[in-house]
Amino acid sequence: MRTHDSTTDAPRADVAAQDAHVRTIFGILEGEQEADLLLRNLQILDVHSESVYPGSLLVHGQRIIALNPDETIVRFREVFDGEGLYAIPGLIDTHLHFESQLAHPAAFGEAIVPSGTTTVFGETLDFASAAGAEAVDAMKVLFNEHEQLPYRLYAFAPGKKTSTEVTEAMLAMDPVIGLGELAHLSYMTGNADDFRKSALGRANAGFVNCHWGVTALSDTLLNYMPAIGVDNNHDVWNEDDIEKSIRYGLNTQIKFGVGSPEVIRTMLRAIVKRRWPAENFQLCADNISVDRVLRHGHIDWVISLAIEMGMPPIQAIKMGTLYAARSFHKDRDLGSLSPGRFADIVLTDSLSKINPRYVFKGGELVAKDRKLLRPAGLDYSVLARQPRPGLADLRAEQLELTPIEVSEDGTQAKVLLFDVYGRGHLKFAQEVWVPLRDGVVVPEHEGERLNRISVVQRYAEGARHVVNGLFKGVSIERGAVSTFWPAPSAYFVVVGTDSAEMAANLGRLDALVGGCLVTADGESKAVLPLEFYGVMADMDLAELVTATRSIDEALARLGNHNEGEPVVNKLLTLFISLDRFGFMK
């Protein structure tokens, strides 16, 4: 268990501080001392009674200390006119991977806070895995001064992809509150490291997150995971997944940032159709790009979508506020506009379509009309690393697409087909028959011309591991695009039409720590460098968005038509499935 300072002075100091606090609150309510802020002229959403009432909120020391205080008695240093807007609790993302949006915590805040998100529960496993031997020190830098962020950060120590020593060290860090995603595939084999990490999570009295497609698990695993203390599950994709997840007592997180845009609608339809109580559910992004947040919104967007699909507005809002806070036992601090809770408040002109006009964190106005008022100004540049190339001996012929099998008449070849939208639908990788002409594979399936894809190991010991196939998700007429991901193994993915172009593209990207690169005719057309261990960019929000959009624009000039997430984010999600389905060593 975590221990508090055992010196005799520490408890006394704590009591003294609390004594001062309760006396201050009493003095404010008696009119003897000043509060920090009064927000008046509000329509306040009470998530507990599911009602709305006109009123005001008194704030001091970052927390709400009174509802509708007697203004003839109380004194306050500042007044904010709420313009008759609805006041709802700050929105909460219950499961998010910091690495997935490529932005460091401060840049990410520039995107999500104007959308009304004031709290994030974040996974760190890929960043820690990418940092390798430097993981503990790197995480200290990433968490340093997190209180200065315009949102609240609660984090999880890696439940997979790192050593037990890294997990144990991170469990002792602030703001870590528990153990992150467990690797259900290795749990099926009784992996000793998994047992040890679960034990560490339990011993630290923390929460345990799970990552498991419940319909694919054995009954043993379905029982084992919640029995050892798993609290939350975000890996649901359809009605059957949801039903099993809630039946086994899991706080079920409905995600909207991964895979096909239709997935979130499928899950929300199921909840509405089956009339499952909303208290079972919370909302999360899992993996999402800052570009998508800027275009569509964050938790505010999915709340509005749930309402559009038939969920009562207050119930939808509670999935992104009270029920989210309650799932981590944080509802004494977050999730409602009640005395004692943090003054994390969103003012919106509608409850049926969330439109954050003003966003407060701890009583401080941090965003207005979808613009962050003051960047956090945190500097993470110490995390930048020097490139360590590994592809000096790569040859273009290693990327040639060769048949897994040839038909008896020699006219067809069996090859791998990867689908960027296949995750969660058991169609990520399939073996398919395609034409074979003069001994050469024709990259065409069911009448659709496809690009080729190569999955390439960066640092080889002996023979380099390369997997070649066809790809749905990017369609360019010439050139190539590549991405790199270091965790849990260092691999590149390159998509293109010609082996020589694809190999040359990889050679250029290999000269960087990591990132995404578009080339054509041997020239670089767009690049997004990820200097922080190959998973994060040393950029503010505007710079990052410009870079990701430049990738899409360069690919559009080469013939690609993209919808939804930026191509770089789509390609990077491939590595999750490549690892899960055994395509990387």
C-alpha atoms as one frame of an Amber mdcrd trajectory, in Angstrom:
protein
   0.000   0.000   0.000   1.091   3.569  -0.489   2.167   5.101   2.775   1.896
   8.664   3.970   4.775  10.560   5.572   5.316   8.765   8.839   6.906  11.684
  10.689   5.018  12.865  13.728   4.694  16.391  12.331   2.897  15.371   9.110
  -0.467  14.300  10.603  -0.454  17.367  12.837   0.176  19.607   9.822  -2.653
  17.919   7.936  -5.069  18.508  10.788  -3.946  22.110  11.086  -4.514  22.692
   7.385  -7.963  21.111   7.530  -8.828  23.157  10.599  -7.935  26.322   8.694
  -9.983  25.118   5.736 -13.205  24.410   7.627 -12.909  27.697   9.520 -12.431
  29.551   6.216 -15.555  27.975   4.699 -17.540  28.842   7.821 -16.229  32.383
   7.742 -17.171  32.845   4.067 -20.702  31.544   4.553 -21.109  33.826   7.578
 -19.953  36.819   5.535 -16.764  37.277   7.533 -14.358  36.321   4.723 -14.359
  36.622   0.942 -14.932  33.793  -1.526 -13.031  33.694  -4.802 -15.913  33.752
  -7.272 -19.673  33.931  -7.636 -21.181  32.576 -10.853 -24.708  33.909 -11.121
 -27.562  33.883 -13.620 -27.275  30.156 -14.376 -29.622  27.311 -15.215 -27.934
  24.625 -13.086 -28.170  20.949 -13.989 -28.545  18.819 -10.872 -27.415  15.384
 -12.035 -28.529  13.807  -8.770 -32.210  14.729  -9.048 -32.067  15.032 -12.860
 -33.547  18.491 -12.777 -32.589  22.015 -13.783 -33.016  25.044 -11.529 -32.081
  28.732 -11.757 -29.339  29.801  -9.412 -25.750  30.679  -8.642 -22.598  28.905
  -7.510 -20.113  30.186  -4.941 -16.519  29.059  -5.463 -13.495  29.157  -3.190
 -10.186  27.292  -3.305 -11.136  25.617  -6.631 -14.284  24.079  -5.171 -17.968
  24.878  -5.058 -18.841  25.839  -1.495 -22.460  26.971  -1.858 -25.521  26.756
  -4.082 -27.596  29.922  -4.289 -25.751  31.687  -1.437 -27.415  34.608   0.313
 -25.830  37.519  -1.528 -26.853  39.917   1.245 -24.393  38.055   3.478 -21.623
  36.467   1.454 -18.737  38.445  -0.027 -16.703  37.550  -3.092 -13.783  38.937
  -5.046 -15.139  38.288  -8.541 -18.512  37.861 -10.235 -19.220  36.032 -13.500
 -22.518  36.501 -15.323 -23.631  33.164 -16.743 -25.985  34.838 -19.241 -28.774
  32.398 -18.396 -26.779  29.487 -19.858 -27.052  25.907 -18.624 -24.328  24.968
 -16.145 -23.281  21.319 -16.362 -20.362  19.499 -14.705 -17.045  19.454 -16.543
 -16.883  16.531 -18.970 -14.737  13.453 -18.283 -12.864  11.125 -20.644 -12.534
   7.835 -18.750  -9.985   6.125 -21.008  -7.504   7.788 -23.295  -4.049   6.908
 -24.603  -1.804   9.954 -24.477   0.323   8.603 -27.305  -2.523   8.043 -29.739
  -3.141  11.702 -30.525   0.625  12.380 -30.901   0.353  15.524 -28.758   2.081
  16.075 -25.444  -0.270  16.788 -22.512  -0.218  20.580 -22.885  -0.898  20.526
 -26.634  -3.668  17.991 -26.108  -5.278  20.326 -23.590  -5.477  23.015 -26.260
  -7.790  20.692 -28.203  -9.994  19.040 -25.582 -10.601  21.748 -22.975 -12.471
  24.115 -25.333 -14.792  21.146 -26.003 -15.696  21.066 -22.318 -13.428  18.237
 -21.146 -11.962  19.062 -17.745 -10.771  15.608 -16.611  -8.886  12.813 -18.362
  -8.061   9.302 -17.149  -5.004   8.491 -19.225  -3.113   5.350 -20.227   0.667
   5.642 -20.522   1.719   2.151 -21.590   2.963   2.913 -25.105   4.931   5.971
 -24.045   6.543   4.039 -21.192   7.256   1.092 -23.484   8.775   3.368 -26.133
  11.036   4.989 -23.525  12.412   1.574 -22.560  15.125   1.815 -19.914  14.354
   5.530 -19.509  10.644   4.934 -18.838  10.533   5.976 -15.189  12.439   9.229
 -15.713  10.471   9.980 -18.894   7.161   9.542 -17.090   8.302  11.906 -14.332
   8.907  14.556 -16.989   5.542  13.902 -18.629   3.729  14.198 -15.284   5.774
  17.147 -14.010   3.602  20.152 -13.153   0.474  18.378 -14.371  -1.486  20.618
 -12.009  -0.709  23.480 -14.413  -2.634  21.800 -17.222  -6.072  23.269 -18.011
  -7.631  19.874 -17.226  -7.284  17.308 -14.445  -5.087  14.327 -15.165  -5.377
  10.912 -13.535  -3.069   8.270 -14.970  -2.439   4.534 -14.891   0.752   2.501
 -14.647   1.245   0.094 -17.569  -0.537  -3.239 -17.217   1.380  -4.553 -20.234
   4.278  -3.779 -22.600   6.700  -2.799 -19.793   8.619  -4.540 -17.039   7.099
  -5.088 -13.611   9.780  -2.750 -12.224   8.497   0.122 -14.372   4.920  -0.647
 -13.368   5.821  -0.702  -9.690   7.744   2.585  -9.873   4.907   4.324 -11.688
   2.281   3.139  -9.222   4.043   5.304  -6.643   3.889   8.437  -8.825   1.429
  11.291  -8.770  -1.069  11.407 -10.550  -1.166   7.589 -11.050  -4.257   6.016
  -9.464  -4.053   2.401 -10.593  -3.032  -0.247 -13.081  -3.659   0.258 -16.777
  -4.758  -2.099 -19.512  -4.108  -5.763 -18.808  -3.031  -7.985 -21.682  -5.798
 -10.558 -21.801  -4.031 -12.636 -24.445  -1.079 -13.413 -22.183  -3.383 -13.917
 -19.206  -4.755 -16.868 -21.124  -1.351 -18.516 -20.712  -0.881 -17.710 -17.035
   1.925 -15.193 -17.569   3.950 -14.564 -14.402   4.533 -10.875 -15.190   0.778
 -10.346 -15.563   0.183 -11.937 -12.180   2.838  -9.729 -10.627   1.436  -6.533
 -12.154  -2.069  -7.395 -10.990  -0.728  -8.030  -7.502   1.047  -4.666  -7.515
  -2.151  -2.945  -8.599  -4.149  -4.606  -5.851  -1.479  -3.917  -3.225  -1.493
  -0.237  -4.138  -5.269  -0.100  -3.669  -5.567   1.197  -7.206  -8.031   0.707
 -10.005  -7.430  -1.896 -12.678  -8.364  -1.326 -16.317  -8.931  -4.080 -18.808
  -8.601  -4.398 -22.560 -10.536  -7.419 -23.697 -12.989  -8.204 -26.445 -15.416
 -10.006 -24.153 -17.142 -12.057 -26.835 -13.770 -13.582 -27.745 -12.836 -14.602
 -24.193 -13.281 -17.960 -22.554 -15.617 -18.286 -19.589 -12.532 -18.673 -17.408
 -11.178 -15.266 -18.430 -14.613 -13.639 -18.251 -14.789 -14.652 -14.609 -11.118
 -14.252 -13.762 -10.685 -10.624 -14.791 -13.390  -9.052 -12.597 -12.637 -11.563
  -9.829  -9.082 -10.215  -9.467 -10.322  -6.646  -9.252 -10.674  -5.309 -12.789
 -12.925  -2.260 -12.546 -13.335  -0.911 -16.062 -13.626  -2.302 -19.577 -13.473
  -0.215 -22.754 -13.036  -2.968 -25.342 -16.639  -3.324 -26.504 -17.669  -3.161
 -30.137 -21.232  -4.420 -30.405 -24.392  -5.353 -28.518 -23.111  -8.760 -27.377
 -19.904  -7.235 -26.021 -21.849  -4.649 -24.040 -24.270  -7.190 -22.600 -21.467
  -9.411 -21.325 -19.439  -6.504 -19.981 -22.258  -5.161 -17.822 -23.369  -8.658
 -16.785 -19.933  -9.331 -15.364 -20.093  -6.128 -13.340 -17.689  -3.962 -15.322
 -17.971  -0.209 -15.637 -18.334  -0.212 -19.411 -16.685   2.597 -21.305 -18.241
   3.419 -24.672 -15.460   4.574 -26.982 -15.735   6.673 -30.081 -12.208   7.382
 -31.261 -11.120   4.091 -32.837 -11.946   2.426 -36.128 -15.042   3.059 -38.184
 -17.227   6.052 -37.246 -20.169   3.641 -37.316 -18.906   1.736 -34.259 -19.998
   4.381 -31.759 -23.444   4.530 -33.362 -23.741   0.735 -33.179 -23.060   0.797
 -29.451 -25.343   3.729 -28.686 -28.159   2.122 -30.686 -27.783  -1.028 -28.608
 -27.979   0.892 -25.313 -31.103   2.754 -26.406 -32.756  -0.340 -27.917 -32.077
  -2.570 -24.909 -32.934   0.190 -22.437 -29.889  -0.604 -20.366 -29.553   1.832
 -17.436 -27.142   4.625 -18.333 -25.422   4.219 -14.958 -23.589   1.206 -16.434
 -21.756   3.381 -18.944 -19.100   6.024 -19.231 -17.666   7.753 -22.298 -14.112
   7.627 -23.565 -12.078   8.360 -26.680  -9.488   5.564 -26.320  -7.499   6.753
 -29.375  -8.392  10.020 -31.055  -6.641  12.692 -33.103  -6.543  16.347 -32.132
  -7.719  17.112 -35.659 -10.918  15.142 -35.095 -11.483  16.905 -31.774 -11.164
  20.279 -33.479 -13.529  19.298 -36.291 -16.202  17.435 -34.327 -15.614  17.751
 -30.591 -14.666  15.379 -27.809 -16.965  14.068 -25.040 -19.405  16.863 -25.925
 -19.808  15.368 -29.401 -20.646  11.848 -28.248 -23.103  13.134 -25.606 -24.903
  15.064 -28.336 -24.845  11.984 -30.583 -26.333   9.803 -27.821 -29.170  12.298
 -27.405 -29.722  12.406 -31.164 -30.065   8.616 -31.132 -32.797   8.643 -28.504
 -31.155   8.820 -25.084 -32.669  11.320 -22.628 -30.353  14.374 -22.480 -29.612
  14.292 -18.761 -28.858  10.563 -18.862 -26.437  11.131 -21.731 -24.747  13.966
 -19.862 -24.409  11.789 -16.754 -22.456   9.177 -18.757 -19.856  11.893 -19.384
 -19.944  13.363 -15.867 -21.349  11.706 -12.735 -21.198   8.095 -13.908 -17.678
   8.659 -15.211 -16.528  10.084 -11.873 -18.325   7.385  -9.909 -16.611   4.598
 -11.850 -13.297   5.720 -10.304 -14.796   6.639  -6.910 -14.130  10.294  -7.683
 -17.710  11.510  -7.347 -16.879  13.348  -4.124 -14.602  15.546  -6.254 -16.008
  15.412  -9.772 -19.120  14.824 -11.820 -21.699  17.130 -10.241 -22.253  20.759
  -9.309 -22.546  20.283  -5.569 -20.765  21.787  -2.565 -17.351  20.233  -1.983
 -16.823  19.293  -5.640 -14.265  20.939  -7.863 -15.680  23.947  -9.678 -15.170
  22.278 -13.060 -18.083  23.773 -14.968 -19.256  23.984 -18.555 -21.767  26.628
 -19.621 -23.756  25.578 -22.697 -26.739  27.097 -24.468 -28.385  23.677 -24.889
 -28.638  20.362 -23.072 -29.610  18.421 -26.171 -26.617  19.548 -28.245 -23.702
  20.445 -26.025 -22.119  23.732 -27.088 -19.452  24.786 -24.583 -19.541  28.580
 -24.391 -17.453  28.838 -21.233 -15.299  26.213 -19.514 -14.022  26.504 -15.942
 -11.436  24.361 -14.197 -11.427  24.861 -10.441 -13.305  28.132 -10.813 -10.836
  29.534 -13.352 -12.183  30.384 -16.788  -9.923  28.373 -19.100 -11.823  28.399
 -22.417 -14.383  30.552 -24.177 -16.278  29.848 -27.409 -14.095  26.791 -28.177
 -10.800  28.623 -27.694  -8.309  28.011 -24.893  -7.657  31.303 -23.145  -4.153
  30.598 -21.868  -1.820  27.766 -22.940  -0.235  25.860 -20.070   3.237  26.838
 -21.252   4.836  23.571 -20.135   8.084  22.585 -21.864   8.600  18.885 -22.597
  11.536  19.295 -25.001  13.897  17.372 -22.705  12.050  14.250 -23.902  13.338
  14.657 -27.480  15.721  11.908 -28.576  18.338  11.453 -31.291  17.531   9.141
 -34.222  18.861   5.579 -34.121  18.622   4.252 -37.703  18.293   0.521 -38.313
  17.474  -0.015 -41.997  20.863   0.472 -43.666  20.751  -2.998 -45.207  17.074
  -2.957 -46.321  16.636  -3.950 -49.969  13.666  -3.126 -52.173  13.135  -6.784
 -53.099  12.374  -7.561 -49.439   9.148  -5.593 -49.911   7.963  -7.533 -52.961
   4.546  -9.148 -52.595   4.900 -12.911 -53.010   2.047 -15.436 -52.883   1.266
 -17.449 -49.777  -0.226 -20.003 -52.173  -0.811 -20.269 -55.928  -3.939 -21.790
 -57.462  -3.618 -25.018 -59.434  -4.155 -23.251 -62.749  -1.581 -20.583 -61.872
  -3.968 -17.665 -62.375  -4.562 -16.727 -58.750  -2.422 -16.031 -55.707  -3.363
 -16.044 -52.032  -2.053 -12.975 -50.152  -2.700 -11.098 -46.935  -5.195  -8.227
 -47.014  -5.078  -5.681 -44.183  -7.999  -3.340 -43.479  -7.474  -0.160 -41.473
 -11.125  -0.335 -40.359 -11.027  -4.014 -39.501 -10.295  -3.763 -35.765 -13.072
  -5.081 -33.626 -14.707  -6.839 -36.583 -12.342  -9.804 -36.953 -11.420  -8.575
 -40.435  -8.192  -6.741 -39.741  -6.143  -9.310 -41.661  -7.508 -11.868 -44.101
  -6.058 -14.264 -46.643  -7.637 -13.534 -50.024  -7.252 -14.699 -53.627  -6.087
 -12.115 -56.168  -5.067 -12.342 -59.854  -1.625 -13.697 -60.769  -0.325 -12.700
 -64.207   2.992 -13.910 -65.606   3.987 -14.912 -62.104   3.361 -11.415 -60.696
   0.699 -10.636 -58.077  -1.871  -8.111 -59.304  -2.879  -5.837 -56.374  -6.593
  -6.112 -57.008  -9.410  -7.682 -54.970 -13.104  -7.890 -55.871 -12.565  -5.401
 -58.667 -10.874  -2.830 -56.422  -7.319  -1.730 -57.100  -5.370  -1.730 -53.820
  -2.065  -0.438 -52.573   0.583  -2.681 -51.124   1.683  -2.623 -47.504   4.880
  -3.792 -45.816   5.399  -4.239 -42.084   9.145  -3.913 -41.478  11.177  -4.597
 -38.363  13.498  -1.663 -37.642  16.265  -3.351 -35.644  16.989  -6.856 -36.895
  19.078  -9.528 -35.219  19.746 -11.890 -38.081  17.078 -12.000 -40.784  14.867
  -8.920 -40.806  11.186  -9.639 -40.158   9.030  -8.316 -43.010   5.335  -8.973
 -43.703   3.952  -7.930 -47.100   0.329  -7.721 -48.224  -2.402  -5.577 -49.709
  -4.059  -2.694 -47.877  -7.438  -0.987 -47.616  -7.363   2.502 -46.173  -4.947
   4.457 -48.333  -5.220   4.583 -52.127  -2.426   6.434 -53.922  -1.539   6.201
 -57.583   2.185   6.719 -56.978   4.590   7.463 -54.149   4.541   6.032 -50.648
   3.609   6.864 -47.052   5.219   5.349 -43.967   4.824   5.452 -40.203   6.819
   4.147 -37.261   5.835   2.875 -33.818   8.375   1.706 -31.228   6.183  -0.157
 -28.751   6.233  -2.990 -27.886   8.577  -3.672 -30.832  10.144  -1.180 -33.229
   8.400  -1.525 -36.596   7.619   0.531 -39.685   4.562   0.342 -41.909   4.899
   1.589 -45.462   2.103   1.795 -48.064   2.679   2.334 -51.766   2.703   0.911
 -55.269   6.392   0.276 -55.982   8.971  -1.584 -53.897  11.827   0.774 -54.734
   9.784   3.847 -53.787   8.597   2.180 -50.594  12.144   1.202 -49.580  13.490
   4.682 -50.315  10.677   6.197 -48.252  11.563   3.962 -45.296  15.194   4.985
 -45.596  14.228   8.633 -45.157  11.947   7.951 -42.180  14.644   5.786 -40.600
  16.747   8.954 -40.301  14.196  10.348 -37.805  13.348   9.234 -34.266   9.913
   8.391 -35.618   6.928   9.913 -37.358   5.094   9.832 -40.684   6.515  10.589
 -44.128   5.058  10.971 -47.633   7.339  10.693 -50.662   6.915  10.664 -54.420
   9.534  10.295 -57.145  12.189  10.002 -54.486  11.351  13.354 -52.887   9.830
  14.167 -49.503   6.359  15.715 -49.862   5.252  15.948 -46.211   6.668  14.883
 -42.872   5.458  14.723 -39.276   8.408  14.093 -36.925   7.707  12.505 -33.528
  10.770  13.459 -31.510   9.611  12.161 -28.119  10.639   8.489 -28.312   8.894
   8.230 -31.662   5.381   8.632 -30.227   4.862  12.346 -29.510   5.582  15.575
 -31.352   7.436  18.495 -29.823   4.793  20.887 -31.160   1.950  23.022 -29.935
  -1.548  22.255 -31.189  -1.464  24.523 -34.244   1.867  23.113 -35.412   0.710
  19.520 -34.929  -2.551  20.044 -36.811  -0.695  21.730 -39.667   1.701  18.777
 -39.869  -0.995  16.074 -39.809  -3.060  17.903 -42.410   0.009  18.316 -44.619
   0.254  14.509 -44.723  -3.341  14.244 -45.940  -2.875  17.046 -48.465   0.251
  15.412 -49.895  -1.555  12.069 -50.187  -4.536  13.761 -51.846  -2.198  15.065
 -54.542  -1.091  11.465 -55.062  -4.683  10.292 -55.532  -5.895   9.432 -52.022
  -9.328  10.497 -50.770  -9.472  10.534 -46.985 -12.430  10.775 -44.611 -12.578
  10.713 -40.831  -9.335  10.584 -38.901  -6.125  11.927 -40.483  -4.205   9.241
 -42.364  -1.318   9.325 -39.892  -3.661   8.403 -37.046  -5.320   5.676 -39.100
  -1.967   4.136 -39.943  -0.729   4.283 -36.368  -3.775   2.360 -35.114  -2.587
  -0.515 -37.307   0.248  -1.250 -34.879  -2.205  -2.163 -32.119  -3.715  -4.904
 -34.263  -0.409  -5.913 -35.841   0.834  -6.654 -32.332  -2.413  -8.258 -31.174
  -2.622 -10.630 -34.139   1.039 -11.626 -34.131   2.417  -9.753 -37.146   5.317
  -8.287 -35.156   7.996 -10.195 -33.290
